[in-house]
Amino acid sequence: MSQSASVWVVLLVALAAANLPFLNERLFGAVPLSAKHKSLAIRFGELVVLYFIAGGIGLLFERRAGQIAPQGWEFYAVTASLFVVLAFPGFTWRYLMKHRH
């Protein structure tokens, strides 16, 4: 796979992972919870774990392409901010739109 395709795959994985906590009531989309609705804290916890999973996938692609570049705190601040921005559509759908029950 080319580097350009790898970048697009990582971005699509990050987009899906960022919205997953807001699109369902299961833990990580697979494990049913005893509560009827997930709390916002659980959704944010899922968001943090999925950020690291998406970052790990990006790291695997980077390792496959060649030498891994050293990353400082700035890299993680920017990617975490980007991940939160990618989660905005799911957050908007879950908390800001009116749903019929």
C-alpha positions in Angstrom: 0.0 0.0 0.0 1.3 3.5 -0.9 2.0 6.1 1.8 -0.8 8.2 0.5 -3.3 5.3 0.8 -1.9 4.6 4.3 -2.6 8.1 5.4 -6.2 7.9 4.1 -6.8 4.6 5.8 -5.6 6.0 9.2 -7.8 9.0 8.8 -10.8 6.9 8.0 -10.1 4.6 11.0 -9.7 7.6 13.2 -13.0 9.1 11.9 -14.8 5.8 12.6 -13.2 5.3 16.0 -13.9 8.9 17.1 -17.6 8.5 16.4 -18.1 5.0 17.6 -18.7 5.9 21.3 -21.5 8.3 20.4 -23.3 6.0 17.8 -24.3 3.1 20.1 -25.0 2.1 23.7 -22.5 -0.7 23.8 -19.0 -0.5 25.3 -16.7 -0.2 22.3 -19.6 -1.2 20.0 -19.5 -4.8 21.2 -20.0 -5.3 24.9 -23.6 -4.7 26.2 -23.8 -2.7 29.4 -26.3 -3.2 32.2 -27.3 0.4 32.2 -29.8 1.5 29.6 -27.7 4.5 28.5 -24.0 5.1 28.6 -22.9 8.1 30.6 -20.8 10.9 29.0 -17.8 9.8 31.2 -17.9 6.3 29.7 -18.1 7.7 26.2 -15.1 10.0 26.9 -13.2 7.0 28.3 -13.9 5.0 25.2 -12.8 8.0 23.2 -9.4 8.0 24.9 -8.9 4.3 24.4 -9.9 4.5 20.8 -7.5 7.4 20.3 -4.6 5.1 21.3 -5.9 2.3 19.2 -6.1 4.5 16.1 -2.7 5.9 16.9 -1.3 2.3 17.2 -2.6 1.6 13.7 -0.9 4.7 12.4 2.3 3.6 14.1 2.1 0.2 12.4 1.7 1.9 9.0 4.7 4.2 9.8 6.8 1.3 10.9 6.0 -0.6 7.7 6.9 2.4 5.6 10.3 2.9 7.2 11.9 4.5 10.2 9.6 5.8 12.9 10.0 9.6 13.4 10.5 10.7 17.1 7.4 12.5 18.4 7.2 15.2 21.0 4.3 16.3 23.2 3.2 18.7 20.4 2.5 15.8 18.1 0.2 14.2 20.7 -1.5 17.5 21.5 -2.3 18.0 17.8 -3.5 14.5 17.1 -5.7 14.4 20.2 -7.2 17.7 19.2 -7.8 16.3 15.7 -9.4 13.2 17.2 -11.8 15.3 19.2 -12.7 17.4 16.1 -13.4 14.1 14.2 -15.7 13.1 17.1 -17.8 16.2 16.7 -20.4 14.7 14.3 -21.2 11.8 16.6 -21.3 14.1 19.7 -23.7 16.5 17.8 -25.9 13.6 16.7 -26.1 12.2 20.3 -26.4 15.3 22.4 -27.3 18.3 20.3 -30.0 16.9 18.0 -33.6 16.1 19.1 -34.5 12.5 18.7 -38.0 11.1 18.8 -38.5 8.3 21.3 
